[in-house]
Amino acid sequence: SVTTYSYGGKDYRVWANRKGYSCVVLPVGGRNKAFLMHRLIWEQAHGPIPPGHDVHHIDGDRANWQLDNLQLIERTAHQRMHRLARSTKNLVSREEQALAA
């Protein structure tokens, strides 16, 4: 994955936060500000993220902030999508445990 981000003629280190999202710290208005890479990249390409919307990682990899992996989606639909994915994952995990017993 990409480990630096170019901004204003300088390269800045990209790092993963506790939740696995890629982040970068950039100087803004004389102060350093942390940005989530997927949101920063989306906004550079498409403008501000509308209220009530999230930027979704199509491949599920929070560290993959390439533009072709990002999709704007309504927050409620996004939450529902991830809730369903978690419940399906948990269901499969319980079935695997039962088969292993």
Residue pairs with C-beta under 8 A, 6 or more apart in sequence:
1 22
1 63
1 64
2 14
2 65
2 66
3 13
3 14
4 11
4 12
4 13
4 14
5 11
5 12
5 14
5 24
5 37
6 12
7 24
7 26
8 27
12 24
12 25
12 26
13 24
14 22
14 23
14 24
14 37
15 22
15 23
15 24
16 22
16 23
16 62
16 63
17 23
17 36
19 62
20 62
20 63
21 36
21 37
21 38
21 62
21 63
22 36
22 37
22 38
22 62
22 63
22 64
22 65
23 34
23 35
23 36
23 37
24 34
24 35
24 37
24 40
25 32
25 33
25 34
25 35
26 32
26 33
26 35
27 33
37 65
38 55
38 57
38 62
38 65
38 70
39 49
39 55
40 65
41 65
41 66
41 67
41 70
42 49
42 55
42 67
42 70
42 72
43 49
45 67
46 72
49 55
49 72
50 72
52 74
52 75
52 76
53 72
53 73
53 74
53 75
54 72
54 73
54 74
54 75
54 78
55 70
55 71
55 72
55 73
56 70
56 71
56 72
56 73
56 78
56 81
57 64
57 69
57 70
58 69
58 70
58 71
59 69
60 85
61 69
73 81
